[in-house]
Amino acid sequence: MVVNKNQGLKAIRIGVLMGGASSEREISLRSGHAVLEALLSKGLNAFAVELSKHPHDWSEQIIAAKVERAFIALHGTYGEDGCIQGLLEILRIPYTGSGVLASSVCMHKALTKSILAQHHLPTPVDVPLENGVPVSFPVFVKPVAEGSSVGLHHVADAAQWHALALSDTSAWLIESCVVGKEIAASVLNGKALALVEIAPKSGLYDFESKYTAGATEYYCPARLSDEVKARCQDLAERAVAVLGCIGAPRVDLIVPESGEPVILEVNTIPGMTSTSLLPKAAAREGLGFADLCMAILQDAMLAYTPHSRTGKE
């Protein structure tokens, strides 16, 4: 898999948007600088646009930088939820990744689950509350709208539940625990790449396990039968399609002993750090990091034109 279409990009001012206002700011900066280095290695006129912690500054920052095409390396709130995508639409600056609608839907985990369920795609079972307590344990508790496993909790019993002291349970997903192999299925331009199996040494793939060197072991390709691999890749491609994602989204799944994969979530802007999963999958397919960045950049576009409401969405 080789990408050789960078000639037309060399005259364009490419801003790598990073930083931002979310709890994942530092991860975004790491992703952004890695992407910037890759684009510069390809001879492109790329530069960093480190967005402030105050989103009301972003329009002025982007205009001042004279960005002609945006590579979005933002994560979390305002960066992955359709907000920066909407701003770039207004500014008429083509950008990488999914559009406003798909980004906002995938950031809201409950809405994502609802859409996947409508298309008969498997997700973990929601656990209802009775008198403010889950009717069964153990459960996974995670915020409806956060990424990078921020706020992920494994709750074994009622005592741990009460200790968690959630102020607003409507802002959290409460799901039954599915035990099995955690799998990342990256999808580039609609096609699933090699699967990455995630084996955190702590047993829980939380924020620390994701971003602490040596805390997690990765296997690519995943240690699954060919049949189960194909099933995971098919589910990932279908999930991305029904949610309207483009670019290089990542679908996270878990495969229990039964061998029937379950979709955990869909990430529209996967991490691009040295420990990130998308680059590992691309490398297995023979696509180096710089060429992966080029492949993502070449698909940068606008969802809407003055005469049409078709495209990304």
N, C-alpha and C positions, 0 to 999 in steps of 0.2 A: 504494500500500500504506500505509494509515493505521491507527494503533492508537489506540483511544479507550476503553479499558477500565480506566483507572487509578483510577476513583472508589473501588472496593472496596479498593484498596491503601493509601489515605491514612491509615487508622486503624491500620495495622500497622507495628511497629518492624522496619525492614529493615536488617540488618547487611551491609555490603559487606566480605567477608572478603578480606584482602590481606596481603602480606608473606610470612610462612612461613619454612620452613627450607631450601628448595631453592636451587640455584645461580641460579635465575631470580627471586630475591626482588625485586630492583630493578625488573625488568620488571613483576612483579605489583603493586608499589606504584604504578607509573605507570598500569597498567590500572585498578586499584582506584580511584584518585583521579579518573580520567576518568569512570568509571561513577558514582561518588558525585555528582559535579557534575551529571551528566545526570539522575539520579533526583531530586536536590534541585530542579532546574529544573522538574520535573513536579509539584512540591508535595508530594513524599512525605516521610515521617518516616524518612529514611535517614541512616546514620552509618557512619563507618569503624570496622572492627575490625581493627587491625593485629596480626596474630598473630605471636608471638615466634618466634625461631629454634629454640625447644625445643618440639616437638610435645606433650610431656606437659603443657604449660601451657594448651593450646588449649581443653580442656573448661571449665576454670575461667574463662578469658577470655570465652568465648561466653556462658556462663551469667551471668557478672557484667554483661555488656552487655545482657542481657535481649532477645536476638535472637528475633524471632518468625518471620522469614523471612530466609534467607541468599542473598545474591548472591555466588557464588563467583568471585573474581577471582584465585585462586591458580594458579600454574603449577608444573609439575615435580613432584618427589618430595613425597609427603604431600598435595599439593593437587590433583593431576590423576590420581592412581593409585588412587583408591577409598578412601583413608584418611580424608580429611576428610568424604567422602560417608558413610562408615560411622559416623563420630562423630555427624554430624547425624541420621542414622537413629536412633541410640541416644537422642539428645536430643529426638527427635520434632520437629525443626525442618525444615520444607520448604525445599528448596534448588534452585538453578538447575542446569541441565545434566544430563548423564547420571548414571545411578546407579552403585552400587558395582561391579557386575560389568563393565559396559561401560567404565567408567573404568579399571579395573585391566587389562582386556584391551588396550585401545588404548595404554596406557602401555608395554606390553611389545611392542616392534616385531616380534619374531620370532613371538610368538603371534598378533598381528594378521595378519601375512603368511600364517600357516598357515590361519587361518579364511577369509581372502579367497581363498586358493588352493582351498580346499574348495568354494567357491561360484563357481569358475571366473572370478575377477576377477584381472586381470593385475597382477603386481608384478615388481620387478627380480629377475634371476636371482642366487641365492646362489653365491658362488665358494668352492669347498672349498679346504682347506689340504693341502699335501703337504710333509712334513718341516717343518711350522710356517710355510710360506710359501704364499700364494695361488698356485694353479696358472696363473693368467693375470692380466695387468694391462692397463689401469689398473683400480683398484677404488675404491669408496667405502667407508669404514670409519666406522661410527657406533655409539654406545652403544645397547644394547638398550633402556634405560629412561632417556632424557633427552629434553628438548624444546628448542625455540628453536635448533635446530642446534648445541647445546652438544656439543663433542667431535667434530664432523664433520670428517673428513679425506679429501682426495683423494690417493690413493697411486698414483704413476705407475709405479713399478718396485720391484724387490727391495731396492735400496739405501734407498729411502724407507720401505719396510716395516720393515726392520731398525732404522732410525732412530726409528721410531715406538715400538718397544720395548713392545708391549702385554704387560702382566703376566698377563692372563687373557683369552684370545681368546673364551671362552664368553660373556663379558659384552658382546661386540661383534657387530654385523652386518657381514658382508663381502659386498658386492654388486658385480655388474658395473656399469660406468658406462653409463648411458643418457643420451645427449647429445640435447638438444632444448629446447623452450620449457617453462619451469617455470610451472605453472598452479595457482592456488588456487581450489578450488570450495567455497564456504561453503554450508551447508545449513541453512535456517531452517525449523523445524517440518516436516521431511521434504522440503522443496522446495529445489532448488538455485537459488542466486542467480546474478547475473551473474559470469562468470569474470574473475579478475584474473591477468594475465600478469606474471611477475616477471623483471626483466632486471638482475641485479646487475652493476655496472661491473667488479668484480673477476673475474667469470666464475663465482664460487662463492657461493651464497646461504647463507653461514654466519652466525654470531651477529653479527659486525661489520656485515655487509651488511644484516642485518635491522633493526638498531637504531641505525645511524649515519645521520643525516639526509643525504640526497643521495647515499648510496652505492648506491642501487638505483633503477631506473626502473620504474614500474608502468603497465600499460595495462589499462584497464577500459572497455569489454569487451576481452577478449583478442584478439590478432590471429590469429584462426583462422577457418577456413571454418565456415559454419553447421553443416555435418554433423559436424565434429570437436568443435565446441562442444557440440552435443547429446549426442555420445558421452561427453564428459567429465562433463557434468551427470548423465547416466544412471548412469555408473559411480559418481559421488559419492553419489547417492541410494541406489543399491544397497549400496554399502559401508557407509554409515551404518545402513541397515536390518539387514543381516546381523550387524553388530556390536552392535546394540541401543542405538545412541546416540540421544539426544533433545536438544532445545534448539537450539543453534546450533554444531554441530561444523564443522570445516573439513577437507576432504580435499585433500591435496597430490598433484599428478600431474605427470608430465613427458610431453610430446608430441614424439617423435622425428620425423625427416623422413618416416617411413613413414605418419605420421598416426594411429597406433594408440596411444592414451594408456596410460600405466602408472601405477598408484597407488604413491606413495612412502610415505605414512603418513596417519594420521587423528588429528586433534587435537580432543579433547573440550572443551577450554577455550581457544579461540583468544585471542590478544592483543586488547586493547581500547585500544591507545595511538593516538597521532596517525598513526603509520606502519603500523598494523595492517591486515590484509587484509579481515577480516570487515566492518568499518565502510565500507571502500571499496566492497565489493560491495553492501552494503545501500543506500548512497547512490545507486549507479547504478540501483537499483530504486525510488528515490524515498523511501526510509526513512532519515530522519535519525538521527544518533547517539542522541539521547535516546529516540526512538521505538523504535530497535533494542533499547536497554537495557530498555525497558518490555516489549517483545515477549518477551524472554528471561525477565524477571522473572515475567510472568504465567503462565509454564509451571512455576514452581517447585512442587515436590511432594515427597512421600515415596514411595519404592519399595514399602514394606511397610506394611500396616496390621495390627492385632492379629488380624484374621480372614482375611487374604489375603496371598499371596506373589506377587501380580501387580502390574503397574504399570511402573515404569521398566525393570525387567529383563525 
